């Protein structure tokens, strides 16, 4: 490999090193990636791309000032839309909204046909509370690229915050159509329906979002995603408080989040309520869920057997 490196032109060597940097980043070896990217910067005839990658790594490590310096080094080689996007995003993350807006204004000068230009400007205006400017820029982004799901979503959020819930729902429908992961827009759509007093539609959205988040949490084992699912279910319960299935889901999610005593109490109370309402099938299903979560729960097993026995007697 060293022989091959010796035969490479400076640009070929820089490209080779940047590929190595990308591999290291995929393996989360960021410190080593930074060392290699420095070599790429030294060898590249035009190190703009190497500086961008360095800035992106530093941004990911929350080293914002260093990331800004990297983007400024890249800009020494000429205006570059990718560099300005990076610099503006870092400034925005740092909370320097004015600086970010100035940067995105520069971006507009060199990339007036790029939908990201107006998406980024619109998002900054939204953060600033300048709703009309935000909507105008987000709509410009959508005009250029109608399938830009995250622009539709950000527009919907601005409209939602302006309490224009009907318009927000229309924008959310477009976001849901064009976003790969539409769970959050579906949940916000439920919130908008709820604000409009449309309980049935809201409930459907909350249940769909909860199911999508729970499926993702099962794959990723992410506590934060389980929390999102729980939040959706709790919103659903507020609309349909007597729905035993929702209480079961709430208990199961609390158990997954480690709140085992709370989950146990919720499921036990739900089962007892089912018994009081002569919903024996519901009570059995609830105790079966509790035993699925806690196979050694003798009280739940005993209660299930008693109810099962009672159910059989009633059948005869």
Wavefront OBJ file of the C-alpha trace (Angstrom):
o trace
v 0.000 0.000 0.000
v 2.874 2.384 0.810
v 4.313 1.714 -2.672
v 0.937 2.618 -4.187
v 0.849 5.789 -2.102
v 4.301 6.770 -3.395
v 3.036 6.540 -6.973
v -0.028 8.683 -6.332
v -0.399 12.301 -7.378
v -1.037 14.773 -4.501
v -4.778 14.839 -5.369
v -5.008 11.045 -5.581
v -3.286 10.755 -2.212
v -5.657 13.322 -0.670
v -8.664 11.424 -2.071
v -7.273 8.161 -0.730
v -6.818 9.702 2.728
v -10.339 11.182 2.718
v -11.793 7.752 1.945
v -9.869 6.440 4.938
v -11.329 9.292 7.037
v -14.863 8.324 5.994
v -14.258 4.708 7.003
v -12.890 5.798 10.385
v -15.924 8.028 10.954
v -18.282 5.127 10.183
v -16.470 3.194 12.909
v -16.745 6.224 15.264
v -12.950 6.568 15.421
v -13.150 10.344 15.283
v -9.821 11.207 16.900
v -7.940 9.049 14.421
v -10.075 10.465 11.585
v -8.997 13.987 12.554
v -5.332 12.953 12.367
v -5.788 11.485 8.881
v -7.801 14.451 7.605
v -4.899 16.733 8.591
v -2.688 14.710 6.245
v -5.270 15.104 3.477
v -5.292 18.889 4.016
v -1.498 18.965 3.609
v -1.469 16.920 0.405
v -4.539 18.250 -1.469
v -3.846 20.939 -4.104
v -7.238 22.386 -3.122
v -8.061 21.209 0.423
v -11.621 22.620 0.505
v -13.255 19.181 0.762
v -10.795 18.078 3.439
v -11.548 21.194 5.503
v -15.294 20.542 5.095
v -14.923 16.977 6.347
v -12.801 18.170 9.258
v -15.450 20.757 10.110
v -18.198 18.125 9.955
v -16.273 15.829 12.313
v -15.689 18.685 14.773
v -19.357 19.680 14.516
v -20.365 16.101 15.342
v -18.049 16.203 18.370
v -19.732 19.489 19.520
v -16.454 21.384 19.045
v -18.295 24.295 17.490
v -15.619 26.998 17.555
v -13.107 24.659 15.936
v -15.711 23.624 13.342
v -16.294 27.287 12.455
v -12.533 27.793 12.085
v -12.386 24.813 9.728
v -15.193 26.237 7.600
v -13.437 29.628 7.481
v -10.236 27.915 6.327
v -12.225 26.238 3.559
v -13.697 29.591 2.490
v -10.176 30.935 1.891
v -10.191 28.842 -1.286
v -13.372 30.501 -2.587
v -17.104 30.639 -1.921
v -18.555 27.171 -1.549
v -22.214 26.365 -0.840
v -21.407 23.252 1.199
v -19.007 25.220 3.400
v -21.528 28.010 3.992
v -24.214 25.464 4.913
v -21.836 23.891 7.434
v -20.782 27.223 8.935
v -24.370 28.472 9.180
v -25.574 25.262 10.824
v -22.770 25.396 13.396
v -23.558 29.042 14.189
v -27.252 28.212 14.535
v -26.483 25.296 16.856
v -24.334 27.633 18.960
v -27.325 29.980 19.208
v -25.822 32.706 17.013
v -28.932 33.112 14.854
v -27.876 36.476 13.417
v -24.519 35.040 12.367
v -26.249 32.013 10.856
v -28.665 34.236 8.922
v -25.778 36.349 7.571
v -24.080 33.159 6.424
v -27.212 31.867 4.710
v -27.654 35.253 3.006
v -24.169 34.724 1.556
v -25.305 31.255 0.521
v -28.276 32.776 -1.325
v -25.905 34.948 -3.370
v -23.978 31.960 -4.706
v -26.743 29.291 -4.688
v -30.043 31.075 -5.471
v -31.543 27.955 -7.063
v -30.654 25.604 -4.196
v -33.747 24.717 -2.101
v -31.517 24.201 0.957
v -30.733 27.934 0.849
v -34.335 28.874 1.566
v -34.983 25.922 3.870
v -32.072 27.017 6.055
v -33.081 30.693 5.979
v -36.676 29.777 6.760
v -35.617 27.620 9.684
v -33.527 30.460 11.145
v -36.403 32.932 10.764
v -38.637 30.408 12.557
v -36.126 30.210 15.427
v -36.146 34.015 15.567
v -39.945 34.064 15.815
v -40.273 35.824 12.436
v -43.099 33.639 11.168
v -43.968 35.410 7.912
v -40.329 35.465 6.748
v -39.995 31.832 7.768
v -43.048 30.759 5.763
v -41.993 32.796 2.711
v -38.556 31.142 2.609
v -39.870 27.644 3.280
v -42.438 28.065 0.521
v -39.645 29.207 -1.829
v -37.746 26.001 -0.982
v -40.886 23.956 -1.721
v -41.431 25.779 -5.040
v -37.953 24.698 -6.133
v -38.331 21.177 -4.748
v -41.964 20.176 -4.079
v -40.977 16.837 -2.505
v -38.807 18.479 0.193
v -40.490 16.810 3.156
v -38.567 18.561 5.916
v -39.431 21.966 4.414
v -43.118 21.032 4.514
v -42.648 19.889 8.119
v -40.910 23.090 9.227
v -43.615 25.152 7.516
v -46.238 23.087 9.355
v -44.522 23.738 12.693
v -44.494 27.498 12.070
v -48.213 27.366 11.224
v -48.906 25.217 14.290
v -47.135 27.712 16.548
v -49.214 30.477 14.947
v -52.320 28.431 15.927
v -53.235 28.016 12.253
v -54.048 24.357 12.820
v -56.002 23.650 9.628
v -53.182 25.011 7.452
v -50.664 23.104 9.581
v -52.521 19.828 8.940
v -52.389 20.415 5.160
v -48.631 21.041 5.337
v -48.169 17.997 7.585
v -49.979 15.794 5.043
v -47.384 16.843 2.450
v -44.566 16.262 4.967
v -45.898 12.769 5.728
v -46.105 12.014 1.994
v -42.498 13.023 1.317
v -40.580 12.149 4.516
v -38.954 8.768 4.936
v -39.654 8.807 8.683
v -42.976 10.580 9.176
v -43.576 9.598 12.809
v -43.077 13.080 14.242
v -45.313 14.786 11.639
v -48.035 12.209 12.314
v -47.851 12.959 16.045
v -47.952 16.744 15.472
v -50.890 16.229 13.125
v -52.646 14.541 16.037
v -51.910 17.561 18.225
v -53.358 19.879 15.569
v -56.532 17.782 15.244
v -56.828 17.812 19.028
v -56.583 21.610 19.154
v -59.397 21.719 16.591
v -61.533 19.414 18.759
v -61.295 16.572 16.228
v -60.797 13.777 18.761
v -61.288 10.794 16.448
v -58.663 12.015 13.964
v -56.292 12.986 16.774
v -56.604 9.570 18.416
v -55.831 7.799 15.136
v -52.662 9.897 14.687
v -51.464 9.296 18.267
v -51.958 5.536 17.956
v -50.155 5.384 14.605
v -47.208 7.432 15.914
v -47.001 5.358 19.119
v -46.913 2.114 17.137
v -44.192 3.436 14.804
v -42.059 4.672 17.715
v -42.513 1.414 19.630
v -41.429 -0.640 16.612
v -38.319 1.515 16.230
v -37.585 1.267 19.952
v -37.792 -2.540 19.793
v -35.114 -2.516 17.070
v -32.856 0.146 18.577
v -33.617 -0.439 22.287
v -33.597 3.356 22.594
v -35.047 4.730 25.829
v -35.713 8.111 24.217
v -37.801 6.463 21.472
v -39.762 4.495 24.086
v -40.453 7.848 25.773
v -41.794 9.240 22.492
v -44.127 6.228 22.192
v -45.256 6.680 25.801
v -45.983 10.369 25.217
v -48.161 9.493 22.213
v -50.073 6.876 24.215
v -50.622 9.287 27.109
v -52.070 11.814 24.671
v -54.341 9.076 23.323
v -55.503 8.133 26.838
v -56.527 11.735 27.512
v -58.917 11.404 24.564
v -60.168 7.891 25.356
v -59.632 7.354 29.070
v -61.800 4.213 29.294
v -59.903 2.341 26.578
v -58.342 -0.629 28.347
v -56.019 -1.391 25.416
v -54.412 2.038 25.776
v -53.766 1.439 29.480
v -52.172 -1.889 28.592
v -49.891 -0.155 26.103
v -49.003 2.479 28.698
v -48.135 -0.192 31.258
v -45.996 -2.106 28.785
v -44.054 1.015 27.752
v -43.480 2.053 31.367
v -42.120 -1.433 32.034
v -39.746 -1.147 29.068
v -38.562 2.191 30.488
v -37.719 0.555 33.809
v -40.717 1.896 35.780
v -41.721 -1.614 36.748
v -43.707 -0.869 39.886
v -45.754 1.812 38.097
v -46.339 -0.549 35.189
v -47.377 -3.361 37.534
v -49.843 -1.108 39.351
v -51.353 0.211 36.107
v -51.841 -3.267 34.662
v -53.233 -4.689 37.907
v -55.666 -1.785 38.269
v -56.710 -2.143 34.622
v -57.384 -5.858 35.118
v -59.411 -5.213 38.285
v -61.441 -2.551 36.488
v -62.188 -5.064 33.734
v -63.460 -7.531 36.359
v -65.709 -4.855 37.891
v -67.145 -4.150 34.445
v -67.623 -7.901 33.722
v -65.004 -7.667 30.981
v -63.435 -11.023 31.814
v -61.642 -11.341 28.454
v -60.073 -7.915 29.003
v -58.978 -8.859 32.526
v -57.413 -12.126 31.329
v -55.591 -10.349 28.495
v -54.203 -7.769 30.913
v -52.921 -10.369 33.383
v -51.401 -12.320 30.491
v -49.505 -9.215 29.441
v -48.276 -8.698 33.000
v -47.114 -12.332 33.139
v -45.403 -11.905 29.776
v -43.430 -9.039 31.336
v -43.005 -10.747 34.727
v -43.211 -14.551 34.361
v -42.469 -14.986 38.104
v -45.332 -12.748 39.300
v -47.263 -15.230 41.454
v -50.006 -12.749 42.367
v -50.778 -12.086 38.719
v -50.749 -15.822 37.949
v -53.111 -16.552 40.846
v -55.475 -13.732 39.820
v -55.504 -14.945 36.226
v -56.329 -18.500 37.326
v -59.178 -17.298 39.562
v -60.666 -15.177 36.776
v -60.223 -17.978 34.265
v -62.032 -20.374 36.594
v -64.827 -17.852 37.123
v -65.088 -17.387 33.377
v -65.444 -21.130 32.788
v -68.188 -21.402 35.450
v -70.100 -18.540 33.885
v -69.887 -20.238 30.500
v -71.575 -23.316 31.953
l 1 2 3 4 5 6 7 8 9 10 11 12 13 14 15 16 17 18 19 20 21 22 23 24 25 26 27 28 29 30 31 32 33 34 35 36 37 38 39 40 41 42 43 44 45 46 47 48 49 50 51 52 53 54 55 56 57 58 59 60 61 62 63 64 65 66 67 68 69 70 71 72 73 74 75 76 77 78 79 80 81 82 83 84 85 86 87 88 89 90 91 92 93 94 95 96 97 98 99 100 101 102 103 104 105 106 107 108 109 110 111 112 113 114 115 116 117 118 119 120 121 122 123 124 125 126 127 128 129 130 131 132 133 134 135 136 137 138 139 140 141 142 143 144 145 146 147 148 149 150 151 152 153 154 155 156 157 158 159 160 161 162 163 164 165 166 167 168 169 170 171 172 173 174 175 176 177 178 179 180 181 182 183 184 185 186 187 188 189 190 191 192 193 194 195 196 197 198 199 200 201 202 203 204 205 206 207 208 209 210 211 212 213 214 215 216 217 218 219 220 221 222 223 224 225 226 227 228 229 230 231 232 233 234 235 236 237 238 239 240 241 242 243 244 245 246 247 248 249 250 251 252 253 254 255 256 257 258 259 260 261 262 263 264 265 266 267 268 269 270 271 272 273 274 275 276 277 278 279 280 281 282 283 284 285 286 287 288 289 290 291 292 293 294 295 296 297 298 299 300 301 302 303 304 305 306 307 308 309 310 311 312 313 314 315 316
